[in-house]
Amino acid sequence: MHTVAAAVRQLVGLFVDDGSLVLAVLLWIGAVALVVAMRVAPAGLTAIVFPLGLAILLADNAVRGARRSRRRL
């Protein structure tokens, strides 16, 4: 059973490297979906802001990962 659990963790690790990034992306998707559903902003604006927010989240995660790896050295 321990081997199966380890295999599942490795499989999930292939797709989810950093849990905080996954949580941030899910929250961002939810926030943008809420804005679109409530029609708070024009669709054109959300089409620009959505990928921009994802890029910012990814860049922030990369910077934090680089800092963590630099501290380990």
N, C-alpha and C positions, 0 to 999 in steps of 0.2 A: 504494500500500500504506500509505503514511503517513496518508492521508486516512481509510482504513478503520480504522486503529488509533485515530486521534483520535475517530472517531465511536463506536467501541466504548467508549473511555474515558468519553466524555460520557454514553453510555447507562448504563453502570455507575454513574456519578456521580449519576444520577437516583435510584438506589435505595440506594447506599452513599455517604453523605456523609463519614462519618468511620470509617476502618477500625478504630480502637481501640474504638469503640462496638459495631461488628459483632462483633469478637472477644470483647468482654466479654459481650455478650448470648449468643453461642454457648456460651461457657464457663458462664454462669449456667444456660442450658437444660440443658446436660450435667450440671452438678452436681445440679440438681433432679431430673432424670431418674434419676440414679444413686441419689439418696436414696429416690425412689419405688420403684425396682426392688429395692433392698435392704430396703425396708420399715422404714427407720430411724425415720421420723416418720409420724404419722397422715396420711391423705389430706387431711383437713380443714385441717390445719396447712400442708401444702405448697400447698394451694389458696389460702391467704392469703399465704404467704411468696413464692410465685413472682411474682405481679404486683407485689408490694411491692418486690422486688429489681429488677425491670425498671424501675419508676418511679424508684428511687434511681439506677440506672445512667443513665437519661435525664436526670434532674436534674443529676447530676454532669457529664455531657457538655455540657449547656446552660451550666452555670456556667463550665466550662473554655473553651467557645467564646466566651462573653462576655468573659472575661479576655483571650483572644487577640485579639479584635477591638478591645478597648480599648487594647491595647498598640500596635496598628497606627496608631492615630490620632495 
